[in-house]
Amino acid sequence: MAVDVTFTPTFVPGTPKELFEAPIVNAGSFARNPGYFVSPDGKAFLVNMPVGPNASRPLNVVLNWQSGLKN
């Protein structure tokens, strides 16, 4: 959502407008991780959302990766 505001002579919020729809997936149960993040300038969003019906992708974990740098 976005809201235009004016500050003079007093604070007056405008009517909220929907920016986009996104089926946000909450990545955790903590309030500090809502499943989305907004850039400091407010111009970009990072949204945790599914990429398709029942979509899942493998997660590869590389252990001892620093030893591979020595070759």
Secondary structure as the mmCIF struct_conf table of DSSP 4:
data_model
#
loop_
_struct_conf.conf_type_id
_struct_conf.id
_struct_conf.beg_label_comp_id
_struct_conf.beg_label_asym_id
_struct_conf.beg_label_seq_id
_struct_conf.end_label_comp_id
_struct_conf.end_label_asym_id
_struct_conf.end_label_seq_id
STRN STRN1 ALA A 2 ALA A 2
STRN STRN2 VAL A 5 THR A 6
BEND BEND1 THR A 8 THR A 10
STRN STRN3 VAL A 12 PRO A 13
STRN STRN4 LYS A 17 LYS A 17
HELX_LH_PP_P HELX_LH_PP_P1 ILE A 24 ASN A 26
BEND BEND2 ALA A 27 ALA A 27
BEND BEND3 SER A 29 PHE A 30
TURN_TY1_P TURN_TY1_P1 ALA A 31 ARG A 32
BEND BEND4 GLY A 35 GLY A 35
STRN STRN5 TYR A 36 VAL A 38
TURN_TY1_P TURN_TY1_P2 PRO A 40 ASP A 41
BEND BEND5 GLY A 42 LYS A 43
STRN STRN6 PHE A 45 VAL A 47
BEND BEND6 VAL A 51 GLY A 52
TURN_TY1_P TURN_TY1_P3 PRO A 53 ASN A 54
BEND BEND7 LEU A 63 ASN A 64
HELX_RH_3T_P HELX_RH_3T_P1 TRP A 65 LYS A 70
#
